[in-house]
Amino acid sequence: MNPLAEQSTEIAESLRALGSLDLPSLAGLGRRDLDALRALGLRKLRAGNPGAAADILDYLCFLEPHRPECWDAVAAARLAAGRIEQACEAVETAAALNPTWARAAVAARCRAMLGDADDAAGWTAVTRALAGHARVPARSVERAMRQGAQAVTP
């Protein structure tokens, strides 16, 4: 089973199309405003307030749905808040937009935390394949899969 199959491509294309609407400009927000939102969300996460961080970062993902790093950040906040299913959805969205072995490792860890062995195995296979292409040492891959969100937390 390949979790990055056809459905992920459709999701990525849809989010890129939504991103082309430039919602931040329509809301009167510039790059500095968006960077400030991201920084605030990450600050809340580091300060031990993952719920507030997730809310802020969710809004950022609404404004910039085509940016995988937004989805990485909200996935980390959701994991820290114990919202595992939502964290899985966020990291899988980031992986659909830009597949990396680290994102796949987090997705594998999330799915394993939910007890979804088939999806976890699929994401593990994707992790190893992407890591092999990037020539990442196997021990780094295994450590990232154990750490979960820390592998992609900005």
DSSP file with accessible surface (Angstrom, degrees, kcal/mol):
  #  RESIDUE AA STRUCTURE BP1 BP2  ACC     N-H-->O    O-->H-N    N-H-->O    O-->H-N    TCO  KAPPA ALPHA  PHI   PSI    X-CA   Y-CA   Z-CA
    1    1 A M              0   0  154      0, 0.0   124,-0.1     0, 0.0     3,-0.0   0.000 360.0 360.0 360.0 126.6    0.0    0.0    0.0
    2    2 A N    >   -     0   0   95      1,-0.1     3,-1.2   123,-0.1   121,-0.1  -0.894 360.0-165.2-107.8 108.4    1.4    3.4   -1.0
    3    3 A P  T 3  S+     0   0   20      0, 0.0     5,-0.1     0, 0.0    -1,-0.1   0.652  87.4  62.0 -66.5 -13.9    0.0    6.2    1.1
    4    4 A L  T 3  S+     0   0   33      4,-0.1     5,-0.1     3,-0.1    -2,-0.0  -0.017  83.2 122.3-100.4  32.5    1.3    8.8   -1.4
    5    5 A A  S X> S-     0   0   50     -3,-1.2     4,-1.4     3,-0.1     3,-0.8   0.218  82.4 -52.2 -78.8-156.8   -0.8    7.4   -4.3
    6    6 A E  H 3> S+     0   0  144      1,-0.3     4,-2.2     2,-0.2     5,-0.2   0.827 130.0  57.7 -52.9 -42.6   -3.4    9.1   -6.4
    7    7 A Q  H 3> S+     0   0  142      1,-0.2     4,-2.3     2,-0.2    -1,-0.3   0.909 105.2  51.8 -60.6 -40.2   -5.5   10.6   -3.6
    8    8 A S  H <> S+     0   0   17     -3,-0.8     4,-2.7     1,-0.2    -1,-0.2   0.884 107.2  53.1 -63.9 -38.0   -2.5   12.5   -2.2
    9    9 A T  H  X S+     0   0   71     -4,-1.4     4,-2.6     2,-0.2    -1,-0.2   0.928 109.1  49.0 -63.1 -42.3   -1.8   13.9   -5.7
   10   10 A E  H  X S+     0   0   98     -4,-2.2     4,-2.4     2,-0.2    -2,-0.2   0.908 111.3  49.8 -63.8 -40.4   -5.4   15.2   -5.9
   11   11 A I  H  X S+     0   0   61     -4,-2.3     4,-2.7     2,-0.2     5,-0.2   0.944 111.4  48.5 -62.6 -47.8   -5.1   16.7   -2.4
   12   12 A A  H  X S+     0   0    3     -4,-2.7     4,-2.5     1,-0.2    -2,-0.2   0.923 111.7  49.0 -60.6 -44.0   -1.9   18.5   -3.3
   13   13 A E  H  X S+     0   0  119     -4,-2.6     4,-2.2     1,-0.2    -1,-0.2   0.910 111.9  49.4 -63.2 -40.4   -3.3   19.8   -6.5
   14   14 A S  H  X S+     0   0   77     -4,-2.4     4,-2.5     2,-0.2    -2,-0.2   0.916 112.0  47.6 -64.8 -43.5   -6.4   21.1   -4.7
   15   15 A L  H  X S+     0   0   28     -4,-2.7     4,-2.7     2,-0.2    -2,-0.2   0.882 110.7  51.5 -68.1 -36.1   -4.4   22.8   -2.0
   16   16 A R  H  X S+     0   0  121     -4,-2.5     4,-1.6    -5,-0.2    -1,-0.2   0.909 110.3  49.5 -65.5 -39.5   -2.1   24.4   -4.5
   17   17 A A  H  < S+     0   0   57     -4,-2.2     4,-0.5     2,-0.2    -2,-0.2   0.926 111.8  48.2 -64.3 -42.2   -5.1   25.7   -6.4
   18   18 A L  H >< S+     0   0   69     -4,-2.5     3,-1.5     1,-0.2     5,-0.3   0.914 109.1  54.0 -63.6 -40.2   -6.5   27.1   -3.2
   19   19 A G  H >< S+     0   0   11     -4,-2.7     3,-1.8     1,-0.3    -1,-0.2   0.829  97.3  65.2 -62.6 -30.7   -3.2   28.7   -2.4
   20   20 A S  T 3< S+     0   0   93     -4,-1.6    -1,-0.3     1,-0.3    -2,-0.2   0.686  86.1  71.9 -69.2 -13.5   -3.2   30.4   -5.7
   21   21 A L  T <  S-     0   0  102     -3,-1.5    -1,-0.3    -4,-0.5    -2,-0.2   0.681  98.1-139.8 -71.6 -16.6   -6.2   32.4   -4.5
   22   22 A D    <>  -     0   0   77     -3,-1.8     4,-1.7    -4,-0.3     3,-0.5   0.956  26.7-178.1  55.8  57.6   -3.8   34.3   -2.3
   23   23 A L  H  > S+     0   0   34     40,-0.3     4,-1.9    -5,-0.3     6,-0.2   0.851  75.0  62.3 -55.5 -37.5   -6.1   34.4    0.8
   24   24 A P  H  4>S+     0   0    7      0, 0.0     5,-3.5     0, 0.0     4,-0.3   0.933 104.7  47.1 -57.7 -42.4   -3.5   36.4    2.8
   25   25 A S  H >45S+     0   0   71     -3,-0.5     3,-1.4     1,-0.2    -2,-0.2   0.908 109.6  53.3 -64.4 -40.5   -3.7   39.3    0.4
   26   26 A L  H 3<5S+     0   0  134     -4,-1.7    -1,-0.2     1,-0.3    -3,-0.1   0.822 111.2  47.2 -62.9 -29.7   -7.5   39.2    0.4
   27   27 A A  T 3<5S-     0   0   58     -4,-1.9    -1,-0.3    -5,-0.2    -2,-0.2   0.385 120.6-110.4 -90.3   1.9   -7.3   39.4    4.2
   28   28 A G  T < 5S+     0   0   64     -3,-1.4     2,-0.4     1,-0.3    -3,-0.2   0.748  72.1 139.2  77.0  25.1   -4.8   42.3    4.0
   29   29 A L      < -     0   0   43     -5,-3.5    -1,-0.3    -6,-0.2     2,-0.2  -0.844  33.9-161.3-106.7 139.9   -1.9   40.2    5.4
   30   30 A G     >  -     0   0   35     -2,-0.4     4,-2.1    -5,-0.0     3,-0.2  -0.482  40.9 -88.1-106.6-179.3    1.6   40.3    4.1
   31   31 A R  H  > S+     0   0   98      1,-0.2     4,-2.8     2,-0.2     5,-0.2   0.885 126.3  54.2 -58.0 -40.7    4.6   37.9    4.4
   32   32 A R  H  > S+     0   0  216      1,-0.2     4,-2.2     2,-0.2    -1,-0.2   0.896 107.2  51.0 -63.5 -38.6    5.6   39.5    7.7
   33   33 A D  H  > S+     0   0   76     -3,-0.2     4,-2.2     2,-0.2    -1,-0.2   0.922 112.1  46.4 -63.1 -43.9    2.2   39.0    9.2
   34   34 A L  H  X S+     0   0    6     -4,-2.1     4,-2.3     2,-0.2    -2,-0.2   0.905 112.0  50.2 -66.7 -41.0    2.2   35.3    8.2
   35   35 A D  H  X S+     0   0   76     -4,-2.8     4,-2.6     1,-0.2    -1,-0.2   0.885 109.9  51.8 -63.4 -37.5    5.7   34.9    9.6
   36   36 A A  H  X S+     0   0   59     -4,-2.2     4,-2.6    -5,-0.2    -2,-0.2   0.901 108.6  50.6 -65.9 -40.7    4.6   36.5   12.8
   37   37 A L  H  X S+     0   0   37     -4,-2.2     4,-2.6     2,-0.2    -2,-0.2   0.929 112.0  47.5 -60.6 -45.5    1.6   34.1   13.1
   38   38 A R  H  X S+     0   0   64     -4,-2.3     4,-2.6     2,-0.2     5,-0.2   0.933 112.5  48.9 -62.0 -45.7    3.9   31.1   12.5
   39   39 A A  H  X S+     0   0   39     -4,-2.6     4,-2.5     1,-0.2    -2,-0.2   0.907 111.5  50.0 -62.0 -41.3    6.4   32.4   15.1
   40   40 A L  H  X S+     0   0   64     -4,-2.6     4,-2.5     2,-0.2    -1,-0.2   0.933 110.9  49.0 -63.3 -45.1    3.6   33.0   17.6
   41   41 A G  H  X S+     0   0    0     -4,-2.6     4,-2.1     1,-0.2    -2,-0.2   0.931 113.3  46.3 -60.3 -44.4    2.2   29.5   17.1
   42   42 A L  H  X S+     0   0    8     -4,-2.6     4,-2.6     1,-0.2    -1,-0.2   0.878 110.5  53.7 -68.0 -35.0    5.7   27.9   17.5
   43   43 A R  H  X S+     0   0  147     -4,-2.5     4,-1.8    -5,-0.2    -1,-0.2   0.917 108.7  49.3 -63.2 -43.2    6.3   30.0   20.6
   44   44 A K  H  <>S+     0   0   80     -4,-2.5     5,-2.8     2,-0.2    -2,-0.2   0.902 110.8  50.9 -62.1 -40.2    3.1   28.8   22.1
   45   45 A L  H ><5S+     0   0   29     -4,-2.1     3,-1.5     1,-0.2    -2,-0.2   0.947 111.5  46.2 -63.4 -47.3    4.1   25.2   21.3
   46   46 A R  H 3<5S+     0   0  172     -4,-2.6    -1,-0.2     1,-0.3    -2,-0.2   0.786 107.6  58.8 -66.1 -27.6    7.5   25.6   23.0
   47   47 A A  T 3<5S-     0   0   85     -4,-1.8    -1,-0.3    -5,-0.2    -2,-0.2   0.426 123.3-103.4 -82.1   1.0    5.9   27.3   26.0
   48   48 A G  T < 5S+     0   0   60     -3,-1.5    -3,-0.2    -4,-0.2     3,-0.1   0.727  89.2 117.1  86.7  23.1    3.8   24.2   26.6
   49   49 A N     >< +     0   0   75     -5,-2.8     4,-2.2    -6,-0.2     5,-0.2  -0.620  26.5 160.2-119.6  70.3    0.5   25.5   25.2
   50   50 A P  H  >  +     0   0   29      0, 0.0     4,-2.9     0, 0.0    31,-0.2   0.806  69.9  59.4 -66.3 -28.5   -0.1   23.1   22.3
   51   51 A G  H  > S+     0   0   28      2,-0.2     4,-2.1     1,-0.2     5,-0.1   0.951 110.2  41.3 -64.2 -48.2   -3.9   23.8   22.1
   52   52 A A  H  > S+     0   0   26      2,-0.2     4,-2.4     1,-0.2     5,-0.2   0.902 114.7  53.3 -64.5 -39.6   -3.3   27.5   21.5
   53   53 A A  H  X S+     0   0    0     -4,-2.2     4,-2.9     1,-0.2     5,-0.2   0.931 108.4  49.4 -60.4 -45.5   -0.4   26.7   19.1
   54   54 A A  H  X S+     0   0    0     -4,-2.9     4,-2.7    23,-0.2    -1,-0.2   0.906 109.9  51.6 -62.2 -40.7   -2.6   24.3   17.1
   55   55 A D  H  X S+     0   0  101     -4,-2.1     4,-1.7     2,-0.2    -1,-0.2   0.933 113.7  43.4 -61.8 -46.1   -5.4   27.0   16.8
   56   56 A I  H  X S+     0   0   30     -4,-2.4     4,-1.9     1,-0.2    -2,-0.2   0.932 116.8  46.1 -64.8 -45.4   -2.9   29.6   15.6
   57   57 A L  H  X S+     0   0    1     -4,-2.9     4,-2.4     1,-0.2    -2,-0.2   0.825 107.0  58.3 -72.2 -29.5   -1.2   27.2   13.2
   58   58 A D  H  X S+     0   0   40     -4,-2.7     4,-1.9    -5,-0.2    -1,-0.2   0.917 106.7  49.3 -60.4 -43.6   -4.6   25.9   11.9
   59   59 A Y  H  X S+     0   0  103     -4,-1.7     4,-2.1     2,-0.2    -2,-0.2   0.915 109.0  52.3 -62.8 -40.5   -5.4   29.5   10.9
   60   60 A L  H  X S+     0   0    1     -4,-1.9     4,-2.6     1,-0.2    -2,-0.2   0.912 107.9  51.2 -62.8 -40.1   -2.0   29.7    9.2
   61   61 A C  H  < S+     0   0    2     -4,-2.4    -1,-0.2     1,-0.2    -2,-0.2   0.855 107.3  54.3 -65.9 -33.1   -2.8   26.5    7.2
   62   62 A F  H  < S+     0   0  123     -4,-1.9    -1,-0.2     1,-0.2    -2,-0.2   0.913 113.6  41.9 -63.2 -41.2   -6.1   28.0    6.2
   63   63 A L  H  < S+     0   0    4     -4,-2.1   -40,-0.3     1,-0.2    -2,-0.2   0.833 130.9  24.9 -75.1 -34.1   -4.3   31.1    4.8
   64   64 A E    ><  +     0   0    8     -4,-2.6     3,-1.8    -5,-0.2    -1,-0.2  -0.491  67.4 156.9-130.4  65.2   -1.4   29.1    3.2
   65   65 A P  T 3  S+     0   0    4      0, 0.0   -49,-0.1     0, 0.0    -1,-0.1   0.683  71.8  62.5 -68.3 -14.4   -2.7   25.6    2.5
   66   66 A H  T 3  S+     0   0   70    -51,-0.2   -50,-0.1   -50,-0.1    -5,-0.1   0.451  82.9  90.8 -89.6  -0.7   -0.1   25.1   -0.2
   67   67 A R    X>  -     0   0   65     -3,-1.8     3,-1.3     1,-0.2     4,-1.1  -0.836  59.3-162.0-102.9 109.7    2.8   25.4    2.2
   68   68 A P  H 3> S+     0   0   17      0, 0.0     4,-2.4     0, 0.0     5,-0.2   0.829  88.0  64.4 -60.8 -30.2    3.9   22.0    3.6
   69   69 A E  H 3> S+     0   0   52      1,-0.2     4,-2.0     2,-0.2     5,-0.1   0.815  98.3  55.6 -66.1 -26.3    5.9   23.7    6.5
   70   70 A C  H <> S+     0   0    2     -3,-1.3     4,-2.3    -6,-0.2    -1,-0.2   0.928 109.1  46.6 -65.7 -44.1    2.6   25.1    7.8
   71   71 A W  H  X S+     0   0   37     -4,-1.1     4,-2.3     1,-0.2    -2,-0.2   0.859 109.3  55.0 -67.7 -34.8    1.2   21.6    7.9
   72   72 A D  H  X S+     0   0   13     -4,-2.4     4,-2.1     2,-0.2    -1,-0.2   0.937 109.7  46.9 -60.0 -47.0    4.4   20.3    9.6
   73   73 A A  H  X S+     0   0    0     -4,-2.0     4,-2.1     1,-0.2    -2,-0.2   0.920 113.0  46.9 -64.4 -44.1    4.0   22.9   12.4
   74   74 A V  H  X S+     0   0    0     -4,-2.3     4,-2.8     1,-0.2     5,-0.2   0.877 109.4  55.9 -69.0 -32.0    0.3   22.2   13.0
   75   75 A A  H  X S+     0   0    1     -4,-2.3     4,-2.6     2,-0.2    -1,-0.2   0.934 107.7  48.5 -62.3 -44.3    1.0   18.5   13.0
   76   76 A A  H  X S+     0   0    5     -4,-2.1     4,-2.4     1,-0.2    -2,-0.2   0.919 113.1  47.5 -62.3 -42.5    3.6   19.0   15.8
   77   77 A A  H  X S+     0   0    0     -4,-2.1     4,-1.8     1,-0.2   -23,-0.2   0.916 112.1  49.2 -65.4 -42.7    1.1   21.1   17.8
   78   78 A R  H  <>S+     0   0   26     -4,-2.8     5,-2.9     2,-0.2     4,-0.3   0.897 110.6  50.4 -65.6 -39.4   -1.7   18.6   17.4
   79   79 A L  H ><5S+     0   0   27     -4,-2.6     3,-1.7     1,-0.2    -2,-0.2   0.942 110.5  49.6 -61.3 -45.6    0.5   15.7   18.5
   80   80 A A  H 3<5S+     0   0   62     -4,-2.4    -1,-0.2     1,-0.3    -2,-0.2   0.822 109.8  52.0 -63.3 -29.5    1.6   17.7   21.5
   81   81 A A  T 3<5S-     0   0   38     -4,-1.8    -1,-0.3   -31,-0.2    -2,-0.2   0.452 119.0-112.4 -84.6  -1.6   -2.1   18.4   22.3
   82   82 A G  T < 5S+     0   0   52     -3,-1.7     2,-1.3    -4,-0.3     3,-0.2   0.625  76.6 133.8  80.6  14.0   -2.9   14.7   22.0
   83   83 A R     >< +     0   0   72     -5,-2.9     4,-2.1     1,-0.2    -1,-0.2  -0.586  23.2 163.5 -95.3  71.2   -4.9   15.1   18.8
   84   84 A I  H  >  +     0   0   31     -2,-1.3     4,-2.7     1,-0.2    -1,-0.2   0.897  67.2  50.7 -63.3 -47.4   -3.3   12.2   17.1
   85   85 A E  H  > S+     0   0   84      1,-0.2     4,-2.1     2,-0.2    -1,-0.2   0.931 113.9  46.0 -59.2 -44.5   -5.8   11.7   14.3
   86   86 A Q  H  > S+     0   0   76      1,-0.2     4,-2.1     2,-0.2    -1,-0.2   0.859 110.5  53.9 -67.6 -33.6   -5.7   15.4   13.3
   87   87 A A  H  X S+     0   0    0     -4,-2.1     4,-2.7     2,-0.2     5,-0.3   0.918 107.0  51.9 -64.8 -41.8   -1.9   15.3   13.5
   88   88 A C  H  X S+     0   0    0     -4,-2.7     4,-2.6     1,-0.2     5,-0.2   0.933 108.9  50.2 -58.3 -46.4   -1.9   12.4   11.1
   89   89 A E  H  X S+     0   0   93     -4,-2.1     4,-1.8     1,-0.2    -1,-0.2   0.904 111.9  48.3 -60.4 -41.2   -4.0   14.3    8.7
   90   90 A A  H  X S+     0   0    0     -4,-2.1     4,-2.4     2,-0.2    -2,-0.2   0.936 113.7  44.0 -67.3 -47.0   -1.8   17.3    8.9
   91   91 A V  H  X S+     0   0    0     -4,-2.7     4,-2.5     1,-0.2    -1,-0.2   0.883 112.7  52.8 -69.8 -32.8    1.5   15.5    8.3
   92   92 A E  H  X S+     0   0   40     -4,-2.6     4,-2.0    -5,-0.3    -1,-0.2   0.867 108.4  51.5 -68.5 -32.3    0.0   13.4    5.5
   93   93 A T  H  X S+     0   0   24     -4,-1.8     4,-2.0    -5,-0.2    -2,-0.2   0.934 109.7  49.0 -66.9 -44.8   -1.1   16.7    3.9
   94   94 A A  H  X S+     0   0    0     -4,-2.4     4,-2.6     1,-0.2    -2,-0.2   0.920 111.7  49.9 -59.2 -41.7    2.4   18.0    4.2
   95   95 A A  H  < S+     0   0    0     -4,-2.5    -1,-0.2     1,-0.2    -2,-0.2   0.855 107.2  53.8 -67.1 -33.9    3.7   14.8    2.7
   96   96 A A  H  < S+     0   0   14     -4,-2.0    -1,-0.2     1,-0.2    -2,-0.2   0.891 113.2  43.9 -66.2 -36.0    1.3   15.0   -0.2
   97   97 A L  H  < S+     0   0    9     -4,-2.0    -2,-0.2     1,-0.3    -1,-0.2   0.874 139.5   0.8 -75.6 -38.7    2.5   18.5   -0.9
   98   98 A N  S  < S-     0   0   80     -4,-2.6    -1,-0.3    -5,-0.2     2,-0.2  -0.691  77.2-145.0-153.7  92.5    6.2   17.7   -0.6
   99   99 A P        +     0   0   58      0, 0.0     2,-0.3     0, 0.0    -4,-0.1  -0.427  28.7 164.1 -66.6 123.7    7.1   14.1    0.2
  100  100 A T     >  -     0   0   44     -2,-0.2     4,-2.3     1,-0.1     5,-0.2  -0.952  47.8-118.7-132.1 158.0   10.2   13.7    2.5
  101  101 A W  H  > S+     0   0   57     -2,-0.3     4,-2.4     1,-0.2     5,-0.1   0.882 114.5  55.3 -64.4 -34.0   11.4   10.8    4.5
  102  102 A A  H  > S+     0   0   15      2,-0.2     4,-2.1     1,-0.2    -1,-0.2   0.918 108.9  46.5 -66.2 -42.2   11.0   12.8    7.7
  103  103 A R  H  > S+     0   0   19      1,-0.2     4,-2.4     2,-0.2    -1,-0.2   0.913 112.5  50.3 -64.9 -41.7    7.3   13.6    7.0
  104  104 A A  H  X S+     0   0    0     -4,-2.3     4,-2.6     1,-0.2    -2,-0.2   0.892 108.2  53.8 -63.5 -36.4    6.7    9.9    6.1
  105  105 A A  H  X S+     0   0    0     -4,-2.4     4,-2.4     2,-0.2    -1,-0.2   0.913 109.3  47.6 -64.4 -41.4    8.4    8.9    9.3
  106  106 A V  H  X S+     0   0    1     -4,-2.1     4,-3.0     2,-0.2    -2,-0.2   0.922 111.2  51.0 -65.9 -41.8    6.1   11.1   11.4
  107  107 A A  H  X S+     0   0    0     -4,-2.4     4,-2.6     2,-0.2     5,-0.2   0.918 110.0  50.2 -61.0 -41.7    3.1    9.8    9.4
  108  108 A A  H  X S+     0   0    5     -4,-2.6     4,-2.3    15,-0.2    -1,-0.2   0.928 112.1  47.6 -61.4 -43.8    4.2    6.2   10.2
  109  109 A R  H  X S+     0   0  100     -4,-2.4     4,-2.4     2,-0.2    -2,-0.2   0.922 112.1  49.5 -64.8 -43.4    4.6    7.1   13.9
  110  110 A C  H  X S+     0   0    0     -4,-3.0     4,-1.5     1,-0.2    -2,-0.2   0.933 112.0  47.3 -60.4 -47.9    1.1    8.7   14.0
  111  111 A R  H  <>S+     0   0   22     -4,-2.6     5,-2.6     1,-0.2     4,-0.3   0.882 111.4  51.3 -64.2 -36.8   -0.6    5.8   12.4
  112  112 A A  H ><5S+     0   0   51     -4,-2.3     3,-1.4    -5,-0.2    -1,-0.2   0.909 106.2  55.0 -65.4 -38.8    1.2    3.4   14.7
  113  113 A M  H 3<5S+     0   0   89     -4,-2.4    -1,-0.2     1,-0.3    -2,-0.2   0.823 108.1  49.8 -62.4 -30.8    0.0    5.5   17.7
  114  114 A L  T 3<5S-     0   0   68     -4,-1.5    -1,-0.3    -5,-0.2    -2,-0.2   0.487 117.9-114.9 -84.6  -5.1   -3.6    5.1   16.4
  115  115 A G  T < 5 +     0   0   64     -3,-1.4     2,-1.4    -4,-0.3    -3,-0.2   0.668  69.1 142.5  80.0  17.2   -3.1    1.3   16.1
  116  116 A D     >< +     0   0   52     -5,-2.6     4,-2.5     1,-0.2     5,-0.2  -0.672  21.5 174.4 -93.0  81.5   -3.5    1.4   12.3
  117  117 A A  H  > S+     0   0   71     -2,-1.4     4,-2.6     1,-0.2    -1,-0.2   0.862  72.1  52.3 -61.5 -40.2   -0.9   -1.2   11.4
  118  118 A D  H  > S+     0   0  128      2,-0.2     4,-2.2     1,-0.2    -1,-0.2   0.947 114.2  41.4 -64.3 -48.2   -1.5   -1.3    7.7
  119  119 A D  H  > S+     0   0   36      2,-0.2     4,-2.7     1,-0.2     5,-0.2   0.891 113.9  53.6 -66.7 -38.4   -1.2    2.5    7.2
  120  120 A A  H  X S+     0   0   10     -4,-2.5     4,-2.4     1,-0.2    -2,-0.2   0.929 109.8  48.2 -60.7 -42.7    1.8    2.6    9.5
  121  121 A A  H  X S+     0   0   61     -4,-2.6     4,-2.3     2,-0.2    -2,-0.2   0.898 110.7  51.5 -64.8 -39.9    3.5   -0.2    7.5
  122  122 A G  H  X S+     0   0    6     -4,-2.2     4,-2.1     1,-0.2    -2,-0.2   0.935 112.3  45.1 -62.0 -44.9    2.8    1.7    4.3
  123  123 A W  H  X S+     0   0    6     -4,-2.7     4,-2.8     2,-0.2   -15,-0.2   0.856 110.1  55.6 -68.7 -33.1    4.3    4.9    5.6
  124  124 A T  H  X S+     0   0   29     -4,-2.4     4,-2.5    -5,-0.2    -1,-0.2   0.929 108.0  48.5 -63.4 -43.0    7.3    3.0    7.0
  125  125 A A  H  X S+     0   0   59     -4,-2.3     4,-2.3     1,-0.2    -2,-0.2   0.914 112.1  48.6 -63.2 -41.2    7.9    1.7    3.5
  126  126 A V  H  X S+     0   0   15     -4,-2.1     4,-2.9     2,-0.2     5,-0.3   0.917 109.7  53.7 -64.1 -41.6    7.6    5.2    2.0
  127  127 A T  H  X S+     0   0    0     -4,-2.8     4,-2.7   -23,-0.2     5,-0.2   0.949 110.8  44.8 -56.7 -50.8   10.0    6.5    4.7
  128  128 A R  H  X S+     0   0  126     -4,-2.5     4,-2.3     2,-0.2    -1,-0.2   0.894 113.8  49.9 -64.7 -38.4   12.6    3.9    3.8
  129  129 A A  H  X S+     0   0   52     -4,-2.3     4,-2.0     2,-0.2    -2,-0.2   0.947 114.5  43.3 -65.7 -46.8   12.3    4.5    0.1
  130  130 A L  H  X S+     0   0   44     -4,-2.9     4,-1.6     1,-0.2    -2,-0.2   0.896 114.3  50.9 -67.0 -38.3   12.5    8.3    0.4
  131  131 A A  H  <>S+     0   0    3     -4,-2.7     5,-2.5    -5,-0.3     4,-0.5   0.893 108.0  53.5 -66.1 -37.6   15.4    8.0    2.8
  132  132 A G  H ><5S+     0   0   51     -4,-2.3     3,-0.9     1,-0.2    -2,-0.2   0.914 108.1  49.3 -63.0 -40.9   17.2    5.7    0.5
  133  133 A H  H 3<5S+     0   0  159     -4,-2.0    -1,-0.2     1,-0.2    -2,-0.2   0.838 114.4  45.5 -65.4 -32.5   16.9    8.1   -2.4
  134  134 A A  T 3<5S-     0   0   60     -4,-1.6    -1,-0.2    -5,-0.2    -2,-0.2   0.425 110.8-124.3 -89.9  -0.9   18.2   10.9   -0.1
  135  135 A R  T < 5 +     0   0  224     -3,-0.9    -3,-0.2    -4,-0.5    -2,-0.1   0.897  48.3 168.1  57.8  44.7   21.0    8.6    1.2
  136  136 A V      < -     0   0   33     -5,-2.5    -1,-0.2    -6,-0.1     5,-0.1  -0.748  42.3-105.1 -87.7 133.6   20.0    9.1    4.8
  137  137 A P    >>  -     0   0   67      0, 0.0     4,-1.7     0, 0.0     3,-0.8  -0.299  25.5-124.0 -59.2 141.4   21.7    6.6    7.2
  138  138 A A  H 3> S+     0   0   73      1,-0.3     4,-2.6     2,-0.2     5,-0.2   0.863 109.7  56.6 -57.2 -37.8   19.3    3.9    8.4
  139  139 A R  H 3> S+     0   0  187      1,-0.2     4,-2.2     2,-0.2    -1,-0.3   0.867 104.9  52.6 -67.1 -31.2   19.9    4.8   12.1
  140  140 A S  H <> S+     0   0   27     -3,-0.8     4,-2.3     2,-0.2    -1,-0.2   0.902 110.1  48.7 -67.3 -39.0   18.8    8.4   11.4
  141  141 A V  H  X S+     0   0    4     -4,-1.7     4,-2.3     2,-0.2    -2,-0.2   0.940 111.9  47.7 -65.3 -46.9   15.6    7.1    9.8
  142  142 A E  H  X S+     0   0   63     -4,-2.6     4,-1.7     1,-0.2    -2,-0.2   0.908 111.8  50.5 -62.8 -41.0   14.8    4.7   12.7
  143  143 A R  H  X S+     0   0  109     -4,-2.2     4,-2.1    -5,-0.2    -1,-0.2   0.932 109.9  50.6 -63.3 -42.8   15.4    7.4   15.3
  144  144 A A  H  X S+     0   0    5     -4,-2.3     4,-1.7     1,-0.2     7,-0.3   0.894 107.6  53.1 -62.9 -39.2   13.1    9.8   13.4
  145  145 A M  H  < S+     0   0   24     -4,-2.3    -1,-0.2     1,-0.2    -2,-0.2   0.855 111.2  46.7 -67.7 -30.7   10.4    7.2   13.3
  146  146 A R  H  < S+     0   0  162     -4,-1.7    -1,-0.2    -5,-0.2    -2,-0.2   0.861 112.5  50.1 -74.4 -35.3   10.6    6.8   17.1
  147  147 A Q  H >< S-     0   0   85     -4,-2.1     3,-1.0     1,-0.2     2,-0.3   0.748  84.7-174.4 -78.5 -25.4   10.6   10.5   17.7
  148  148 A G  G ><  +     0   0    3     -4,-1.7     3,-2.2     1,-0.2     4,-0.3  -0.489  67.3  17.1  70.4-123.6    7.6   11.3   15.6
  149  149 A A  G >> S+     0   0   13     -2,-0.3     3,-1.6     1,-0.3     4,-1.6   0.727 112.6  73.6 -61.6 -25.2    6.8   15.0   15.3
  150  150 A Q  G <4 S+     0   0  135     -3,-1.0    -1,-0.3     1,-0.3    -2,-0.1   0.777  85.6  68.5 -61.3 -20.6   10.3   16.1   16.4
  151  151 A A  G <4 S+     0   0   32     -3,-2.2    -1,-0.3    -7,-0.3    -2,-0.2   0.787 117.4  19.2 -69.0 -26.4   11.5   14.9   13.0
  152  152 A V  T <4 S+     0   0   19     -3,-1.6    -2,-0.2    -4,-0.3    -1,-0.2   0.420  87.4 127.5-123.5   0.0    9.7   17.8   11.3
  153  153 A T     <        0   0   55     -4,-1.6   -80,-0.1     1,-0.1   -84,-0.0  -0.411 360.0 360.0 -63.2 126.4    9.1   20.3   14.0
  154  154 A P              0   0   56      0, 0.0    -1,-0.1     0, 0.0    -2,-0.1  -0.233 360.0 360.0 -65.5 360.0   10.4   23.6   12.8
